[in-house]
Amino acid sequence: MNFKNKVILITGASSGIGKDTAIEFAKQGGKIILVARRKDKLEQVENELKKFHTTTLIIPCDVSKKDQVNQMSNLILEKFGSIDILVNNAGFAIYGSVLDLSLKDIESQMETNYFGMIYCIKKFLPSMLGKKSGHIVNVASVAASFGLPGIASYCASKFAMLGFSEGLKHELKGTGVGITVVSPIMVRTNFFDHPSFEKMPQYSPASLSSKTVAKAILKATNSSRLEIIVPSFVRGAVWLKNTFPYFINPIIEKSFKKQLDSKK
Ligand SMILES: NC(=O)c1ccc[n+]([C@@H]2O[C@H](COP(=O)([O-])OP(=O)(O)OC[C@H]3O[C@@H](n4cnc5c(N)ncnc54)[C@H](OP(=O)(O)O)[C@@H]3O)[C@@H](O)[C@H]2O)c1
């Protein structure tokens, strides 16, 4: 896809994957709408984008709050009429066993990672369908395919995102609007700054840069696939787990549970 003058909305654009995605789209002349809660961080990203001489707009918004998403989307639709690309990237995780996490911890992950995505899709899909074009990219995780001890509720939010996207993809067939999920393994971002990750080893040697994921997101906007796993060879691990769960699940359990137990 040629991104010149395309209107691109990125949630979670104040940091990490969202920030690098904004940079990659801006390099190619897209009009970038940056959405996240922290206005000061959004302003810093907007400043970084100045060198690409493209249109930018920042809108502070908590995507887990329906009224804030309504206000944000009304502003955008008034200004641009519609958007071309929606990247639902805002998300976070709280680490801990189901027993230790509060209901509020569990609900809040679902509210941002899953319902935040739905609130945005509900607001922008009608105008995309109206012009018979556009692409939605939902940033999930390999945690959308593996239920892992310590992040069960985060996994649930990403499984839900993948399932919702699959259903919606069928509904969108023939409309000109596409949807693709990008599912990375561990990425070196501020994601693990949440205090619940305090005692965790920060990054595995195989972890990705946010720029690698950003590039996958750009590719996804032109893809007919439901899910792009980054890096692609990890698709093999998902296949193995689905095909031979009795072989793979004990290995996963052993390695991830050890980490969870060591946190106590
Ligand atoms: N890092 C990883 O290992 C990894 C792996 C797979 C998938 N992912 C997914 O990648 C996405 C981006 O994460 P990241 O790694 O780039 O982490 P990050 O650097 O912590 O960025 C998360 C972004 O989401 C925003 N955000 C969080 N809650 C929000 C809310 N309620 N409303 C609006 N914005 C919100 C944050 O901005 P504000 O705080 O300013 O709101 C921030 O811009 C997430 O969906 C995450 O689940 C990450």
PDBQT file of the ligand as one rigid body, heavy atoms in Angstrom, charges set to zero:
ROOT
HETATM    1  N1  LIG A 301       6.526  -5.838  24.627  1.00  0.00    +0.000 N 
HETATM    2  C1  LIG A 301       6.197  -7.077  24.369  1.00  0.00    +0.000 C 
HETATM    3  O1  LIG A 301       6.942  -8.043  24.692  1.00  0.00    +0.000 OA
HETATM    4  C2  LIG A 301       4.919  -7.375  23.597  1.00  0.00    +0.000 A 
HETATM    5  C3  LIG A 301       4.808  -8.652  23.012  1.00  0.00    +0.000 A 
HETATM    6  C4  LIG A 301       3.655  -8.948  22.313  1.00  0.00    +0.000 A 
HETATM    7  C5  LIG A 301       2.639  -8.019  22.204  1.00  0.00    +0.000 A 
HETATM    8  N2  LIG A 301       2.772  -6.796  22.793  1.00  0.00    +0.000 N 
HETATM    9  C6  LIG A 301       1.654  -5.848  22.655  1.00  0.00    +0.000 C 
HETATM   10  O2  LIG A 301       2.132  -4.707  21.982  1.00  0.00    +0.000 OA
HETATM   11  C7  LIG A 301       1.304  -3.592  22.332  1.00  0.00    +0.000 C 
HETATM   12  C8  LIG A 301       2.197  -2.398  22.633  1.00  0.00    +0.000 C 
HETATM   13  O3  LIG A 301       2.994  -2.688  23.757  1.00  0.00    +0.000 OA
HETATM   14  P1  LIG A 301       4.519  -2.222  23.897  1.00  0.00    +0.000 P 
HETATM   15  O4  LIG A 301       5.336  -3.442  24.014  1.00  0.00    +0.000 OA
HETATM   16  O5  LIG A 301       4.859  -1.217  22.875  1.00  0.00    +0.000 OA
HETATM   17  O6  LIG A 301       4.459  -1.604  25.368  1.00  0.00    +0.000 OA
HETATM   18  P2  LIG A 301       4.593  -0.085  25.892  1.00  0.00    +0.000 P 
HETATM   19  O7  LIG A 301       5.885   0.498  25.438  1.00  0.00    +0.000 OA
HETATM   20  O8  LIG A 301       4.308  -0.156  27.337  1.00  0.00    +0.000 OA
HETATM   21  O9  LIG A 301       3.414   0.666  25.138  1.00  0.00    +0.000 OA
HETATM   22  C9  LIG A 301       2.065   0.486  25.486  1.00  0.00    +0.000 C 
HETATM   23  C10 LIG A 301       1.275   1.631  24.912  1.00  0.00    +0.000 C 
HETATM   24  O10 LIG A 301      -0.116   1.430  25.198  1.00  0.00    +0.000 OA
HETATM   25  C11 LIG A 301      -0.620   2.644  25.742  1.00  0.00    +0.000 C 
HETATM   26  N3  LIG A 301      -1.760   2.347  26.601  1.00  0.00    +0.000 N 
HETATM   27  C12 LIG A 301      -1.816   1.494  27.665  1.00  0.00    +0.000 A 
HETATM   28  N4  LIG A 301      -3.031   1.516  28.204  1.00  0.00    +0.000 NA
HETATM   29  C13 LIG A 301      -3.775   2.403  27.478  1.00  0.00    +0.000 A 
HETATM   30  C14 LIG A 301      -5.100   2.861  27.553  1.00  0.00    +0.000 A 
HETATM   31  N5  LIG A 301      -5.957   2.412  28.499  1.00  0.00    +0.000 N 
HETATM   32  N6  LIG A 301      -5.526   3.769  26.653  1.00  0.00    +0.000 NA
HETATM   33  C15 LIG A 301      -4.693   4.230  25.695  1.00  0.00    +0.000 A 
HETATM   34  N7  LIG A 301      -3.421   3.828  25.565  1.00  0.00    +0.000 NA
HETATM   35  C16 LIG A 301      -2.973   2.935  26.461  1.00  0.00    +0.000 A 
HETATM   36  C17 LIG A 301       0.556   3.287  26.470  1.00  0.00    +0.000 C 
HETATM   37  O11 LIG A 301       0.415   4.696  26.548  1.00  0.00    +0.000 OA
HETATM   38  P3  LIG A 301      -0.095   5.533  27.802  1.00  0.00    +0.000 P 
HETATM   39  O12 LIG A 301       0.485   4.917  29.026  1.00  0.00    +0.000 OA
HETATM   40  O13 LIG A 301       0.431   6.912  27.511  1.00  0.00    +0.000 OA
HETATM   41  O14 LIG A 301      -1.577   5.456  27.740  1.00  0.00    +0.000 OA
HETATM   42  C18 LIG A 301       1.677   2.958  25.493  1.00  0.00    +0.000 C 
HETATM   43  O15 LIG A 301       1.705   3.912  24.454  1.00  0.00    +0.000 OA
HETATM   44  C19 LIG A 301       0.434  -4.052  23.502  1.00  0.00    +0.000 C 
HETATM   45  O16 LIG A 301      -0.864  -4.327  23.053  1.00  0.00    +0.000 OA
HETATM   46  C20 LIG A 301       1.116  -5.345  23.966  1.00  0.00    +0.000 C 
HETATM   47  O17 LIG A 301       0.176  -6.223  24.533  1.00  0.00    +0.000 OA
HETATM   48  C21 LIG A 301       3.897  -6.449  23.478  1.00  0.00    +0.000 A 
ENDROOT
TORSDOF 0
